Structure formats: structure tokens, C-alpha cells
């Protein structure tokens, strides 16, 4: 057992951080949280002057995306992709991310490897392969590539698979859920990284979207959708999509409708800054580079609109290849618009709601998993303490086990 004493506890559950708190960890879980000293024979660690937070949660990653050029990434041998994934996941963990939601690419086999201790990193919530229509945001074949639509479906390095028509969407949803997907991801708008779909491109018919939503609901889960334009977001909300990714071009009216429908938004602003600065040098095709500013320039404004509309937001990054090192910089970007507490909630209690893991992760409470980070200083005063590759994290605990400990 481990007893953290005199900690400032910050998990977003209250309006302020809680000073002089005591947290007892037993096994893989938190046993007790108190504002008074706890009598215990546990090993005691004094956190006076430090902040104790839940392990961070990134709700939009692609752990198999070793390259910025996603078409080239899909062609990598599965063994190479696996080794890249192991490195990327360990780096995420060392930044304090103890759980991530993979929005397309990761398979149940990677979850098994994590469960068996073969791949240190965040625990995974996965969509399996994202679903895209032909010519949509997971079709990386280019205009003159005539390989069949199912070419990429079985490749570990591919973020998605191509499906057309209501029956094909239903079958694909059922196959992904059977294969271990925790939820369904669809590409319902054009995207930056794919070659033939402009940002304004609206993916899938409403019947196809509704079919995916119905299949997910029957399996007791939900649909996440890649979305940029207000038109695409509004129709996704009408069709019952729960998780709205990116949302750069949303209007406040649509944000209010999404909030009323119980949807949750996952902006990913850092990836557009990284793509703008590094994408071309890292092999992002020219057609993709030309689309970046279509969404990048509206990012901060979209945050303000969603915040004003009361739409819940969670933390996401959507980085590719070497740009994963910018994962924690999303905190600082959001802090330009949102109060620091709201930014932190996006990576803690709000993220747990998105993953349907309330009370288990993203909080410091009895019965929750002991996924914890110790921050040197006060993130509410300086969000950059969560950046710099975990340099300001003196300890990282996952499931009651230290994976980093500079405290003793």
C-alpha cells in the first residue's frame, strides 16, 4: 500500500484544487481519500507543494500512425507497425497519459499485448478500423490507384476500411464489434490526410450513418464521427452520433443542438499546428498540405463557440508519426480560450464520461483505478507543467504501480 500525504488534489470534480489531501492506494485501486490524516501502515510519500492528478486521458489518438503519410503507413509490414506502436505508447505513458482512445487503426491484438504486459503504455479503448466510403477520409489510394476497396482492411498500419451502402455499413460495424471494437468510428466529412476528399466533402448518406448508429446502439455502444463542417456536424447530430471529432467549423447554433442531444465534442487543435509546421517535411502529400489551413485557422474560434453553447469537450490530439511528441501541447493551446480547470476536465472527468468509465478513471476517488500523476507545481496556474514530455511529472502511477518515480 502507498499513502500520499499533504497533496493538492486536482481532478476537475470540484471548482478548485483541494489542498492538504491524503490518498491511500491499495493494490490497483484508490482505497481512501480524506482531508484528514489516514492511519495506515502503508509506505508514506509526502506531496507537500505538489499536485496529485488522475492519469491523463487522450480521447483521440492513432497509435499505429508511425508515419504522417497514412497511405505509406498502411503499407508498412505489420511487425514494423507493432514495434512503432510499442514505442509511441510508451512515450505517451511517460507524458502522463494512462488511458487513450484510439480512433482508428488499433486492433484487439494490441489490447491483448497491453493486458499481458508485453506493451507498456496507456490502456486502450479502440474503434478497430474506422469506416469510410470510397473516396472518403480513409481512402488513401489516390485518383489513379485501382486496387480493390478491401485492400487495406486487414493491414495493421491502415487506420480504416472502405464500405459503401447500408448493408455494407451494417456488416462492417458488426465485424468490428465482433473483433473487439469498443465503439464505431465513421468518416463523415472530408479530411486533411486523405488525397481525394475536400474538407467540405460529406461522407456517407444519412441512411448509412443511421445504420451505423443503430448497430452501435444494439451492441450497447456508440458512434464517433470525423467531422469539420457545420453541415456535416449538424446531420451527424440528427442521426444520433454521440462523439463529434474535430468540429473546427461548427456554428454556435449547431453546438447548442449537439449539447441538447447529449453529444460530446473532441477538438484536436494541436495536430493542425504540427501539420502546418512539419507535415510537408514528414511526407504529408501536397494535396493534404494545401488543406491544412481550411481547418487550422478556425480552431480556437470553434472552442469558444462550443464552450459558450455548453457542449461538453474532451481532450484529443490526433497526431501522426514524429508529431506525437506534441501530444501535451494541446493543454496550452486550449488554455488560450478555456479556463485551465475546463482544459483539465477535458483530460480527466469529461474524458471518463466519453469512455463510459466514470468513477473508474479520470478521478481521484475511492474505488477508482490508481492511475495517478504527481505534478511539480500547480497546473491551474501554468498548464505548461503538463508539457515537456513529462519533465514536470515526478511520478506516474498506472493501476497502482509506479512506471516513473522520482519522489523517493
Secondary structure, DSSP 8 states (H G I E B T S, - for coil): -EEEEEEEEESSSSSS-EEEEEEEEETTEEEEEESS-----SEEEE-TT-EEEE-EEEEEE-TT--SS-HHHHHTS-HHHHHHHHHHHHHHHHHTTEEEEEE-SS--HHHHHHHHTTSS-S-EEEE--SEEE-TTSTT--S-TT----TTTTTT-TT-SEEE--SHHHHHHHHHHHHHTT-SSEEEE-B--SSSSS--TT-B-S-HHHHHHHHHHHHHTT--EEEEEEEHHHHHHHHHTT--EEEEEEE--HHHHHHHHHTT-EEE--HHHHHHIIIIIGGGT--HHHHTTHHHHHTTHHHHHHHHHHHT--B-------GGGGGGGGGHHHHHTTTS-HHHHHHHTTHHHHHHTT-TTTSSS-STTSB--EEEESS-TTT-GGGG-GGGTTEEEEEETTEEEEE---
